[in-house]
Amino acid sequence: MEQGTRLDSTRMSAAQDVRNDAGEDHALDAAVAALLTTPTRDISGGRGHTARVPLPEPGSPEAKAMFRTACTETDLLSRDAVHGYPDLDRLPFGSWTRRDLLRALEAGEMAPAEYARLYRLAFEREHRINAAALATDVGALQALAFADDYKDSKRETDAELLEIGQAWSGLVAEVERTLNRLEDANAAYEAPEIPRELRVFNFDISDGFPLPYRTSTGYAPYGLEQVEELRATPRMGVFIGGKPEGELLEGGGYRKVDKHAQARAEAIIAAWDDWRAEVDRRERALDIPALRMAARTATEAQDAAALRARALKAHTTRGLIVKAEIAAGVIPWRDRDAEAATRDADDEVGFLYTLVSDALRVLCGRDPQLVRAS
């Protein structure tokens, strides 16, 4: 849900439970039928106040029916507000809220003029969404429809899973924010030219130097792995004749440091150290090391939450919704059903993609492509 009147989206989604119960409860069917054919709200009361119908008894069929109808009414009343502000879209998903805009302004990621323009739209959008929720009483009816869930204060079924669901959108947003900032910094970064000494020459190969990976035109420049090996291991050679020194070999000759090869190794090491120092200097100027660490921390937090949610067993419809929403968030395809259609008949991944979509469609009653974990 957007900022403002925040509803427990897992309870909103659990209206499907009510739908399932309705098939077995004739009293609930009758209440739903009456509510769907009779206006449930009158917001034209005098003295500027909303005239409301009496609230139903907690946990009653009428409460469940009224909540189910309020969900439908809220969706209808807020549809234009939810989808009618394209300027507030945030790629690849989500919308700007007043809170998001303020964070971007304070972080220097948005100009004041752009902030002011979008703030007006965000305030208006959130006001219209809140007005829809106020008109339908959906928040109050939610508590009454699920009154049994609140009766036992010690009940903790799926509590951890629901807590992860509440935090998930924030974790996803933080990963997106930190990666975007890192991407912007990397785009502004200009790498120093690689020194000539880091190229691989033919005599390096014949002298047995550790080599980087091959390319279509030869070898890549020396990297950290090769430099560390050169730093740790002197360049040795086998010599015959002259004054014997070093390690005498059986059968003649001796092994000692090859001065020419060692000088070449030290030139590589020095060039690498100087180049890396310049790389570090330029990265620090753009705060890239800190941004890289922030992105890694955010990603690790999201991964930990996803792994924990996957390990937990869902015992309620709301818990199952959380797991399905998180699954939808980590699946790399926006249109899961379309991607599933490209899979082979015996590819279990295709079934899992459609299962996630079906679970969200049935349990939440909304377009599964638009559902995000709350």
N, C-alpha and C positions, 0 to 999 in steps of 0.2 A: 504494500500500500504506500501511497505518497505521504509526505510529511503532513502533519495536521492530525485530524482524527484518525488514529491508527487502530485498525481492527486486527484481531488475531487471524491472519489469513488462513492458518491451518484450521481454525474453527469455521471460518467462512467456507473453506473448501469442504469441510466435513458435512456441509449441507447435503452431500450425496448420501451420508448415512441416513439422514432424515428421509431422503427419497427412497432408500431401500426399506426403511421401516414403514413408509407409507403404503408400500405394496402389501404389507401384512396387517395393517391396522386400518380397519374401515372407518373408525372415528376420525383418524388423521386424514383419510381420503376426503371425507365429507367436509372437514374444516378447510382443507386446501381448495376444494372446489368452490366453496363459499367465498373465500378470500380472493380467488382469482377472478371472480365475477362481480366483486363489490369493491369500491374504492377503499383502501385500507388507511389512507392518510388524507387529512384535510389540512392544508397549510395556509388556508385563507382566513384564519380566525381573526377576530378584532383585536384592537389595541396593539397591533404589531407583534403579537405572540402566536406561536403555532398551536392550533387546536389539535389535540391528539386523542386517539381512541384509547380506552382503558387498556392497561397492560394485562396480558394473560397470566395464568398461574404458572409458576416455575415448573418446568419439566412436563407440562401438559401437551397433549396433541395440538391444541390451538397455538401454543407457544412455538412449537416446531413448525407448524404450517405458516404462521405469520413470519417467522424468521426466513423460511424458504422463499416466501413471496417477497419479503423485503430485500433479499439478495438479488432477485430478478429485477425489482424496481430500482434498486441502487445501480445495477449495471446499466439499465436503460437510461436513467437520469444522468449518469456520469459518463456515458459513452462518448459524447462530443468533447467533454473535458479531457478524457483520457487520451483520445486519439486526434484531437483537433488542434494541437499545438506542435507542428513539425519543427519549429525553431528550437524547441526544447529537447529534441531527440539527441541522445548521446550514443554514438557508435561505439561498439557494435550492438549495444542494447541499453535500455533504461532511458530515463528522462532527467533533465536538470530539475532539482528542487531548490528552494530558497537556501537550505542548508548547504547543498552542494555548491551553489553559486558563491556563497560567502567563503567557503573553504578555498575555492579557486581564486577568488579575489585576494584573500589574505596571503595565499601562497605565491602571488605574483603570476599566476597562470592565466589571468583574465584581466583585460583592461577595464577600468571603471565604467567607461561608456557602454561596453558590451554587457557588463554586469547589470547596469541600470536597465538596459533594454530588456534583458532576459528576466530580471527580477520581477518586473511588472507582469510579464506573461506567466511566470511561475506562481506568483501570488494569486493571480486571477484563476489559474487552473486549479490550484489547491483549494481556493475558496469554493469553486464550483463543485469539486469532489466532496468537500466537507459538507456543503449545503445539501448534496444528494443524500449523504449518510444521515444528516440531521432530519431531513424530510421523511425518511423511511423508518427511522428509529432502529436501524439495523444493529447498532452497537448494543442497545439495551436488549433487543430481542435475541441477540446472540447469547447473552448471559442467561436469559430465561430458557432458551431452547436447550442449552447444555447444562442446566442447573445441576444435574446429577454429578457432573464432573467436578463440581466445586464443593460438594457436600463433605467429602472426605479429605481433610487438609493433609493427611498423610499419604495420599495417593501420589505416586511418583512415576506411574507407568509412562514410559517413553519421555520422561522429563529431560534427560540428557540429549536425546535425539531432537526434541523440540527446541531446546536451547541452541543446538547447532544450527537448526533451520532458521532461527531468528537472526543468528550472526552471519549466516552464509552470504547474504547479499553484500554486507559490509566487507567481508573477506574478498569477495570477487572484485568489488569496486576498488579496494586497496591494491590488489594485484594489477588491475588495469591502470590505475593512476601511477604507480611506481614504474611500471614498464613503459608507459607513455613518456614519462619524464626521462627515463634512461634512453629511450629511442631518440628523443629530441636532442639530448646531449651528444649521443653518438653521431647524429647527423651533423652536428656542428663541429665535431672533432676532425682534425686534419692530422693524419699519422705522419711522422717524420720519415724521410726517405731511408730505405734499408741500406746500410753501408756495403760497399763493394767487398769488404773483408768477409762478409757473411755469405758470399756466394760459394758454391762448391766448385773447385777446380779439379782438373784431371790428376794433378799430383797429390791432391787430398785423397783421391780414391786409391791411387797406387800406394800411398803411405798408410792405408788402413784406417783412415779417419771414420768415426761414426757418421752415418749418412742420414739425412732427412728423407722424406718420402719422394718418390719420383713423380715428375710431371710429364706432360707431353713433349716438353723441350729439354728435359734434363732432370735436375733436382730442385726442390724448394730450398730457400735459404736455410742456413743453420738456425735451429730453434733451441728452446730451453733444454730439452732432453739431451741433445748433442753437446751443448755447451757445458752442461753439468758433468757429462762423461769426460770431456776434455779437461775440465777443471780437476777432476778426481784422479785421472789416470795419465801419467807421463807418456809421451810418445817414445816408444822403444824401437830400436833397430838392431839387426844382426850384422856384425862386421867381421871381415876376414883380413888379416894382415895388419901391419902397424903395431903399435904398442898395445898389448892386451890390457883391457880394463873392463870393469863391470862383471857380468856373470859369464864365466867360461862355459862353453857348450861342449858336450860330449861329441867327439868327432872333429873338433876344431872350431875356431871362431869364438866370438863372444857377443853378449847382448848388453847394450847400454842405451842411454838416452840419445835419441837422434836429435842433435842440436837444431838442424834446419826444420824438421817436423815440429819440434817443440816450440820453436819461434813462431811458426805458422799457427799452432794451436793457441799460443798466448795472444797473438794478434786477433784471432777469432773471438777469444774471451773478452779482450779489451773492447773490441767493436760492439760486441753484444751488450756489455755493461753500459757503455756510453749510450747506445741506442735505447736500451730499456729505461735509462734514467730520463731521457728526453720524452719517451712515451709516458712515463709516470708524471712528469712535470705537466705535460699538456692535458692529461686526464684529470689531474688535481685541479687545474685551472677551471675546468668545467664541472667539478664535483662528481665526476664519473665514478670513482671508487665508492663514495657514500651512496650514490644512487643505485649502483650495482648491489651493494649490501642491502639497501632497503627493498629492492625488488626481490632479492633472494629470501629475505625474511618474510615478506608478504606471501611469496609463493609457498614457502615451507609451512606457514600458518594455514593457508588454504588446503594444502595437501594433507596436513595433519587432521584437519576437520573432516575432509572427505574420507580419509581412511578410517577415522573413528566412526563416522556415520555408517560407513559400509560394514563395519564390524558389529555394530549394535543391531539387535533384532527388534523389528517393529512389532508392537503388540496392539496398536490402535490404528484406525484409519488416518488420523492426523500424523502419526509417526510414519506410516507408509507414504503419505503425501510428501513429507520432508525428504525421504530417501529418493522418491521419484523425481522431485524437483532438483535435488543435488545431482542425480544421475543425468538429468536433462542439461544441467549446467556444465558438466564435464565432458559430455559427448561433443566432439568437435564439429558436428554437422548441424547447421541451423535447421534444415528440413530433414529430420530424422527419418520420416516415412519415405521420402524420395531416395535417400541414401540406402535405406533398407531394400528398396525395390531393385537396386543394382547388385545385391548380393546373391550368391548361389543358394539353392534350395536347402542345402545342408549346412549353411553358414549360420551358426547360432547367434552371431552378432546382429544379423538382420532381424531375427526374432526379438532380441533384447531391445533394439531400437524401437520397434513397433510396440513392444510391451510397455515401455516407458511412456510413449505417446498415448496409448490406450488407457493406462492407469491415470494419467493426468486428465484425460478427457472425461473419464467416468467419475473419478473421485472429485475433481474440481469443477466439472461442468463448463470449462472454458477451453479456448483454443490452446492446445498443448504447446504450440510454437511460441506463445506469448507468455507462458508461465515461467517465472523465475522463483528460486527459493527465497522465502521471506526472512 
